[in-house]
Amino acid sequence: MDCDDCLDKLYTFLDKELAPTERTAVAQHLSDCGDCEDNFGFEERFLEVLRDCGTADIAPRELRERVAERLRRTPPPPTL
């Protein structure tokens, strides 16, 4: 497995959606390749933070206000 293959499979690896043989190949490449291991560490932390941020049932007030303002400024699509 080369770096391109590893990076192509990184998210499915992180989501534990790879077949066992592919999972083993990616894990082996990550242990052998410092660059890919760094990418893996970053993406793993990114997904953890993303999951932590998505735990609220209601979007923050500032986000709701920005979305509402954008909806007010954007004209509706033409009807057919």
SULMO-V702621 format. One line per field, one symbol per residue. phi: phi as a letter, one per 20 degrees, with the letter a starting at -180 (. if undefined). Layout:
phi = ???
//
This chain:
phi = .dffffffdfffffeldefgffgfffgffffedffffffggffffgfffgfffeeffcfggffgffffffffeeffffee
//
